[in-house]
Amino acid sequence: MSFAEIILRIGASIGGWLTFIGYALTLAVLRKADCDPLSDQLWRGTLFFGFLSGLALLFVGRGLPWRRSIRWFSIPAIGLAIHAGIGIFPALAATSLNGASLCGIANPEMSPSALATIRASGLERIWPIFHFVILTGGLFQAVRYWTKPANVPRGA
């Protein structure tokens, strides 16, 4: 394995961790965002970012043989993923199962009569499930970085 390939793998892994950390941070502060019940732009944007973060998690695994030097990136990822997951878990029950709008969860000060007229769209129903899967994938990669035995390939 050439030196350039090693550097690319480590760089891709660091970039993947940073993308996942940004994604988890976005989901963690999403509860404070202003929500328009008639628009799903906020939810579509986070789905796109979640898709990119899922791809980035694939790159995180490329640096696994050199995990000792980059595993510290997983510590903020673990904390932010757990914090974001705690915020998504109520949305999972309310939106996917009961059909409530995500805006009702994001803005608890909305009146109950206004919330009763707003129902979840199909996008809002898959939103918490999708993000829960991506956050779980990030936690899985972080656990791999701390538990998998090191086996640096030959020539490295």
N, C-alpha and C positions, 0 to 999 in steps of 0.2 A: 504494500500500500504506500503510495507516494505521500510526501509531506503536504502537498497541496490538497490531496483528498482528505487527509486528516484535518487540516484547517477548515476545509469546507464543511465537513461533518460537524465539527465543534461549533462553527459559526451558525450552521443551520439549526443546531440544537439550542443554542443561546437565543437565536431569533425566534424559534418556536416557543420557548419559555416566555420571552418578553411579550409575544403576541397573546399567549394565553393569559398572562398576568393582566394585560390591558383589557382583555375581554372580561375576565372575572371582576376587574375593578369597575368596568362599565355596568355590569349587571348588579354589582353591589350598590352603586349610587342611583340606579334606575328608579328606585322607590321615591326619590326626591324629584323626579322629573315631572314637568307639567304635562298632563295627559288630556288629549282631545278625544272624547268618546266616539266621535263620528269618523275619526281617522285612525288608520293603523300604520302610519309611517314609522312611528317609534318602534313598533314591534317588528316591522319588516327590516329595519336597519339592524336591530340586534340579531335577527335571524341570519342576515348576511355576515355579520361579524362573527357569529357563532360558527357558521360554515367555514370561514377563514381560520378560525381558531382550531376547528377540528382538523383541518389540513395541517396546521402548524404543529399539532400534537403528533402527527406522523413524522415530522422532521425532528421532533424532540427525541424520538427513539433512535435516530441515526447517531447521536453522540453517546449512546449508552456505554460503549466500551471505555470511554474516557470520562465516565460519570463522576469520578472523584473530584475533578477540577470544576465541574459545572453543576453539581447537584445542589449547591446552595441556592440556585435560582428556584428550586422547587419549594423552598420554605414559604416565601410570600405567595406563591401559587396555591399552596395548600390552604393557607389562611384565608385568602380572598375567595377561593372556591367554596370553602365551607360557609363563609359569610354570605356569599351570593346564593348558595343553595338554601340557606335558612330563609332568605327572602323569596325564593322561587317555590319552596314547598307549599306555602298557603295558596299560591296561584295554581298549583297543580290540582289541588282538591277543588277549589272554587271554580276555576275556569274549565278544566277538562271534564270534570265530573258533573258539576252543577250548572254549567253554561253561563256563569257570570262574566261580565266584561272585565278585562284587565284594568281598565281605568278605575273601576271601583276598588280594586286592590291597591292601585298606585295612589289614589286620592281618597282616603277614608273619610274626608270631610264632606264628600258629596252626599246629598240627601238620599235617604232610602227610596223615596218615590222616584227620583231621577234614575237611580240604579236599577230599579225594577223594570224600567222601559228599555234599558240597554242590554242586549243579549250578546254573547260572545260570537264572533265570526269563526269560520273554520281555521283561520290563521291564529286566532287567539286560543283556540282549543289545543293546537299542536305546540304552541310557543313554550309552555313550561316543560313539556315532555322533552322537546328537542334540547333545551338548555340543560335540563337535568342530566341527559345522556352525555353532553359535551363536558359538563363539569365533572361527572363521574369518570370520564375518560382521562381528564387532567389529573384527577386524584390517583387513578390507576398508574399513570406514567410516573407520578411523583413517588409512589410506593416502590415502583420498579427501580427508580434511581437510588433509593436508600436500601433496598433489600437484595437486589440481584448481585451475585458475586462478580467481581471484576475479572474480565478476560480480555485483555488487550490483544488485538490480532497481531499475527507475526509481521515483523517488519515495521512496527510502530515504535 
